[in-house]
Amino acid sequence: MDGKNRKDIYPGLEVDIILKKDQRSGKLTRGLVANLLTSAPYHSRGIKVRLEDGQIGRVAVIVNEMQ
C-alpha cells in the first residue's frame, strides 16, 4: 500500500519513507511513525511524517499494519 492517503497512516505504523536528501536516488528509510506532518487528507507524493528516530520524509510504502 502506498502512503498517499492520510487516513491509512497513524503513529506506530511501520513505513518506508523517502528523505528529502534521497529524493533523486529513491532510497527508502524504514521506521515507525511518531507523528503526521501533512494535514491534507491526500498528497500525491506521499504523506509527510516524522519517524520515532526524528527523521522526516514522505511515506512511500506502508510496510506493516498493526491492526
N, CA, C and O atoms as a MOPAC input file, in Angstrom:
PM7 MOZYME 1SCF
protein

 N      0.85300 1    -1.18600 1     0.00000 1
 C      0.00000 1     0.00000 1     0.00000 1
 C      0.89400 1     1.24300 1     0.00000 1
 O      1.90900 1     1.28200 1     0.69500 1
 N      0.52000 1     2.23700 1    -0.76700 1
 C      1.29600 1     3.47900 1    -0.77900 1
 C      0.84100 1     4.39400 1     0.36200 1
 O     -0.14800 1     4.10300 1     1.03400 1
 N      1.54100 1     5.46900 1     0.57200 1
 C      1.25100 1     6.35100 1     1.69800 1
 C      0.68600 1     7.68700 1     1.28500 1
 O      1.07400 1     8.72400 1     1.82500 1
 N     -0.23600 1     7.67300 1     0.32300 1
 C     -0.77700 1     8.92800 1    -0.19400 1
 C     -2.03000 1     9.39600 1     0.53600 1
 O     -2.39900 1    10.56700 1     0.44200 1
 N     -2.68900 1     8.49500 1     1.26200 1
 C     -3.90800 1     8.85800 1     1.99500 1
 C     -3.63100 1     8.93900 1     3.49000 1
 O     -3.14900 1     7.98200 1     4.09500 1
 N     -3.93900 1    10.08800 1     4.07700 1
 C     -3.65500 1    10.32200 1     5.49100 1
 C     -4.39200 1     9.33800 1     6.39600 1
 O     -3.88200 1     8.96300 1     7.45200 1
 N     -5.58700 1     8.91900 1     5.98700 1
 C     -6.39800 1     8.02600 1     6.81600 1
 C     -5.75300 1     6.65800 1     7.01500 1
 O     -6.11300 1     5.93700 1     7.94600 1
 N     -4.79200 1     6.28700 1     6.14100 1
 C     -4.12900 1     4.98400 1     6.22400 1
 C     -2.90500 1     4.98900 1     7.14600 1
 O     -2.32200 1     3.93800 1     7.41100 1
 N     -2.52000 1     6.17000 1     7.63200 1
 C     -1.26700 1     6.30500 1     8.37900 1
 C     -1.57300 1     6.77700 1     9.79900 1
 O     -2.39900 1     7.66500 1    10.00900 1
 N     -0.89000 1     6.16600 1    10.76700 1
 C     -1.10600 1     6.50200 1    12.18400 1
 C      0.17700 1     6.21300 1    12.96400 1
 O      1.01400 1     5.43600 1    12.50700 1
 N      0.33900 1     6.83600 1    14.14500 1
 C      1.53600 1     6.60200 1    14.95600 1
 C      1.71200 1     5.12100 1    15.28900 1
 O      0.74700 1     4.42200 1    15.59900 1
 N      2.95500 1     4.65800 1    15.21800 1
 C      3.27600 1     3.26600 1    15.49800 1
 C      3.31300 1     2.38300 1    14.26600 1
 O      3.75800 1     1.23700 1    14.33800 1
 N      2.85100 1     2.90100 1    13.13700 1
 C      2.82800 1     2.14200 1    11.87900 1
 C      4.24400 1     2.03600 1    11.30800 1
 O      4.98600 1     3.01800 1    11.31200 1
 N      4.62300 1     0.85400 1    10.81800 1
 C      5.93300 1     0.67600 1    10.18100 1
 C      5.82900 1     1.07000 1     8.71500 1
 O      4.99300 1     0.54800 1     7.97700 1
 N      6.69100 1     2.00000 1     8.30200 1
 C      6.64200 1     2.53100 1     6.93900 1
 C      8.04600 1     2.66600 1     6.36200 1
 O      9.03500 1     2.67500 1     7.09500 1
 N      8.11500 1     2.77100 1     5.04700 1
 C      9.32600 1     3.17900 1     4.34500 1
 C      9.07800 1     4.59300 1     3.85100 1
 O      8.06900 1     4.87200 1     3.20300 1
 N     10.02500 1     5.49600 1     4.17000 1
 C      9.89300 1     6.88300 1     3.72300 1
 C     11.04300 1     7.24400 1     2.80400 1
 O     12.08100 1     6.58200 1     2.78500 1
 N     10.83600 1     8.31000 1     2.04200 1
 C     11.90100 1     8.89000 1     1.23100 1
 C     12.28200 1    10.21000 1     1.88800 1
 O     11.47000 1    11.12900 1     1.98600 1
 N     13.53100 1    10.28600 1     2.33800 1
 C     14.03600 1    11.51500 1     2.92400 1
 C     14.28100 1    12.54100 1     1.82000 1
 O     14.48700 1    12.17500 1     0.66300 1
 N     14.25800 1    13.82200 1     2.18000 1
 C     14.48600 1    14.89200 1     1.20600 1
 C     15.79200 1    14.66900 1     0.44000 1
 O     15.82800 1    14.81600 1    -0.78100 1
 N     16.86300 1    14.31400 1     1.15600 1
 C     18.17700 1    14.12500 1     0.51900 1
 C     18.20800 1    12.91300 1    -0.41200 1
 O     19.09500 1    12.80800 1    -1.25900 1
 N     17.24500 1    11.99400 1    -0.26300 1
 C     17.21300 1    10.77100 1    -1.07300 1
 C     16.17800 1    10.80800 1    -2.18800 1
 O     15.91500 1     9.78200 1    -2.81500 1
 N     15.58800 1    11.96800 1    -2.44600 1
 C     14.53300 1    12.04100 1    -3.45900 1
 C     15.03200 1    11.66100 1    -4.84700 1
 O     14.31100 1    11.00700 1    -5.60000 1
 N     16.24400 1    12.05600 1    -5.19900 1
 C     16.78200 1    11.73300 1    -6.52600 1
 C     17.04700 1    10.24500 1    -6.68100 1
 O     16.72600 1     9.65400 1    -7.71200 1
 N     17.63900 1     9.63500 1    -5.64300 1
 C     18.00400 1     8.22100 1    -5.72700 1
 C     16.81700 1     7.30000 1    -5.43900 1
 O     16.78700 1     6.16100 1    -5.90500 1
 N     15.84300 1     7.79100 1    -4.67500 1
 C     14.69300 1     6.96900 1    -4.31800 1
 C     14.97100 1     6.00300 1    -3.17400 1
 O     14.17900 1     5.09800 1    -2.91400 1
 N     16.10800 1     6.19800 1    -2.48400 1
 C     16.47900 1     5.32800 1    -1.35900 1
 C     15.42900 1     5.42200 1    -0.25700 1
 O     15.00400 1     6.51500 1     0.11800 1
 N     15.01700 1     4.26400 1     0.25700 1
 C     13.98800 1     4.21600 1     1.28900 1
 C     14.61100 1     4.06000 1     2.67800 1
 O     15.65000 1     3.42000 1     2.84100 1
 N     13.95700 1     4.65500 1     3.66400 1
 C     14.36900 1     4.55200 1     5.05400 1
 C     13.19400 1     3.98100 1     5.83200 1
 O     12.08300 1     4.50300 1     5.74400 1
 N     13.42500 1     2.91100 1     6.59400 1
 C     12.34500 1     2.23900 1     7.32700 1
 C     12.29700 1     2.72400 1     8.77000 1
 O     13.33000 1     2.97000 1     9.39100 1
 N     11.08000 1     2.85700 1     9.29200 1
 C     10.93100 1     3.24200 1    10.68500 1
 C      9.47400 1     3.23600 1    11.10000 1
 O      8.58300 1     2.90300 1    10.31800 1
 N      9.25200 1     3.61800 1    12.36400 1
 C      7.89800 1     3.69900 1    12.91300 1
 C      7.45800 1     5.15000 1    12.96000 1
 O      8.22900 1     6.02800 1    13.34900 1
 N      6.21700 1     5.40200 1    12.56400 1
 C      5.66600 1     6.75500 1    12.53700 1
 C      5.50600 1     7.27400 1    13.96700 1
 O      4.90100 1     6.61400 1    14.81200 1
 N      6.05700 1     8.46800 1    14.22700 1
 C      5.84700 1     9.14000 1    15.50800 1
 C      4.66000 1    10.09900 1    15.37600 1
 O      3.74700 1    10.08000 1    16.20200 1
 N      4.67700 1    10.94100 1    14.32600 1
 C      3.53000 1    11.80500 1    14.06600 1
 C      3.44600 1    12.19900 1    12.59800 1
 O      4.42300 1    12.13000 1    11.85200 1
 N      2.24100 1    12.61400 1    12.21100 1
 C      1.96000 1    13.00800 1    10.83400 1
 C      2.14700 1    14.50900 1    10.71100 1
 O      1.69500 1    15.26700 1    11.56900 1
 N      2.81000 1    14.93800 1     9.64800 1
 C      3.07600 1    16.35900 1     9.45100 1
 C      2.21700 1    16.97200 1     8.34800 1
 O      2.06600 1    18.19200 1     8.29300 1
 N      1.65800 1    16.15100 1     7.47700 1
 C      0.76300 1    16.63800 1     6.42500 1
 C     -0.65800 1    16.66300 1     6.96800 1
 O     -1.14300 1    15.65800 1     7.48900 1
 N     -1.32500 1    17.80100 1     6.85000 1
 C     -2.69500 1    17.90600 1     7.36800 1
 C     -3.74600 1    17.58000 1     6.31200 1
 O     -4.89200 1    17.28000 1     6.64800 1
 N     -3.36100 1    17.63800 1     5.03900 1
 C     -4.30700 1    17.33500 1     3.95600 1
 C     -4.67200 1    15.85400 1     3.96700 1
 O     -3.85200 1    15.03000 1     4.37000 1
 N     -5.88400 1    15.49400 1     3.53600 1
 C     -6.28900 1    14.07900 1     3.52400 1
 C     -5.57300 1    13.24900 1     2.46400 1
 O     -5.55600 1    12.02200 1     2.55600 1
 N     -4.96700 1    13.91000 1     1.43600 1
 C     -4.28600 1    13.20500 1     0.34700 1
 C     -3.10700 1    14.05100 1    -0.11700 1
 O     -3.19800 1    15.27700 1    -0.17200 1
 N     -2.00200 1    13.39300 1    -0.45000 1
 C     -0.87300 1    14.09000 1    -1.06900 1
 C     -0.27900 1    13.19000 1    -2.13900 1
 O      0.02300 1    12.02600 1    -1.87300 1
 N     -0.10900 1    13.71500 1    -3.34300 1
 C      0.30600 1    12.91100 1    -4.49200 1
 C      1.70000 1    12.29600 1    -4.34300 1
 O      1.97400 1    11.25800 1    -4.94500 1
 N      2.58100 1    12.91000 1    -3.55800 1
 C      3.92600 1    12.35200 1    -3.38100 1
 C      4.08100 1    11.60700 1    -2.06100 1
 O      5.17100 1    11.13200 1    -1.74100 1
 N      3.01300 1    11.50300 1    -1.30300 1
 C      3.06400 1    10.78200 1    -0.02700 1
 C      2.89100 1    11.71500 1     1.15600 1
 O      3.29600 1    12.87600 1     1.11100 1
 N      2.29100 1    11.20100 1     2.20600 1
 C      2.06300 1    11.97400 1     3.42800 1
 C      3.39900 1    12.14900 1     4.15000 1
 O      4.15600 1    11.19000 1     4.30400 1
 N      3.68600 1    13.36900 1     4.59000 1
 C      4.93500 1    13.63900 1     5.29900 1
 C      4.77900 1    13.24900 1     6.76300 1
 O      3.79800 1    13.61200 1     7.41300 1
 N      5.76400 1    12.50100 1     7.27600 1
 C      5.72700 1    12.02900 1     8.66600 1
 C      7.08300 1    12.22000 1     9.33000 1
 O      8.10800 1    12.37700 1     8.66700 1
 N      7.05800 1    12.20300 1    10.66500 1
 C      8.28500 1    12.15500 1    11.46300 1
 C      8.36200 1    10.75800 1    12.05100 1
 O      7.40500 1    10.28300 1    12.66200 1
 N      9.50000 1    10.10000 1    11.86900 1
 C      9.69400 1     8.77400 1    12.44700 1
 C     10.07900 1     8.91100 1    13.92300 1
 O     10.42400 1     9.99800 1    14.38600 1
 N     10.01700 1     7.80700 1    14.64700 1
 C     10.35600 1     7.81600 1    16.06800 1
 C     11.80600 1     8.21900 1    16.31700 1
 O     12.13200 1     8.71300 1    17.39700 1
 N     12.68700 1     8.01300 1    15.32100 1
 C     14.08800 1     8.41800 1    15.48600 1
 C     14.33500 1     9.87200 1    15.05800 1
 O     15.47500 1    10.33400 1    15.06800 1
 N     13.26100 1    10.59700 1    14.68000 1
 C     13.35900 1    12.01600 1    14.36100 1
 C     13.49900 1    12.34400 1    12.88600 1
 O     13.41200 1    13.51500 1    12.51800 1
 N     13.71200 1    11.35600 1    12.02600 1
 C     13.84600 1    11.61600 1    10.59700 1
 C     12.49300 1    11.97500 1     9.99800 1
 O     11.45800 1    11.44500 1    10.40400 1
 N     12.51700 1    12.89100 1     9.02000 1
 C     11.29000 1    13.36100 1     8.38200 1
 C     11.34800 1    13.05000 1     6.89000 1
 O     12.36300 1    13.27600 1     6.23000 1
 N     10.23500 1    12.52600 1     6.37200 1
 C     10.15300 1    12.23600 1     4.94500 1
 C      8.73300 1    11.89300 1     4.55000 1
 O      7.81800 1    11.91400 1     5.37200 1
 N      8.56500 1    11.57700 1     3.27100 1
 C      7.24300 1    11.23000 1     2.75100 1
 C      7.09300 1     9.71600 1     2.66400 1
 O      8.00800 1     9.01200 1     2.24000 1
 N      5.93000 1     9.23000 1     3.07100 1
 C      5.67700 1     7.78600 1     3.06900 1
 C      5.61000 1     7.26500 1     1.64200 1
 O      4.82200 1     7.74500 1     0.82800 1
 N      6.45700 1     6.26400 1     1.34600 1
 C      6.46300 1     5.62400 1     0.03500 1
 C      5.68600 1     4.30100 1     0.10100 1
 O      4.92500 1     3.96600 1    -0.80700 1
 N      5.89700 1     3.55700 1     1.19800 1
 C      5.28800 1     2.23300 1     1.34300 1
 C      4.87700 1     2.02200 1     2.78900 1
 O      5.62800 1     2.33900 1     3.71200 1
 N      3.67600 1     1.48400 1     2.98000 1
 C      3.24800 1     1.04000 1     4.32000 1
 C      3.68900 1    -0.40700 1     4.44000 1
 O      3.21400 1    -1.26700 1     3.69800 1
 N      4.59700 1    -0.68300 1     5.37500 1
 C      5.21900 1    -1.99700 1     5.48900 1
 C      4.34900 1    -2.96100 1     6.27300 1
 O      4.07600 1    -4.07100 1     5.81600 1
 N      3.91900 1    -2.54600 1     7.43600 1
 C      3.25400 1    -3.47400 1     8.35100 1
 C      2.13200 1    -2.76300 1     9.08500 1
 O      2.37800 1    -1.80700 1     9.82000 1
 N      0.90800 1    -3.21800 1     8.89200 1
 C     -0.22900 1    -2.65600 1     9.62200 1
 C     -0.45400 1    -3.45900 1    10.86800 1
 O     -0.54900 1    -4.68500 1    10.80800 1
 N     -0.54400 1    -2.78600 1    12.01500 1
 C     -0.66600 1    -3.45400 1    13.29900 1
 C     -2.08800 1    -3.37800 1    13.83700 1
 O     -2.27500 1    -3.09100 1    15.01900 1
 N     -3.09000 1    -3.62500 1    13.00900 1
 C     -4.47300 1    -3.51200 1    13.47800 1
 C     -5.02900 1    -4.84000 1    13.83800 1
 O     -6.18500 1    -4.93400 1    14.25200 1

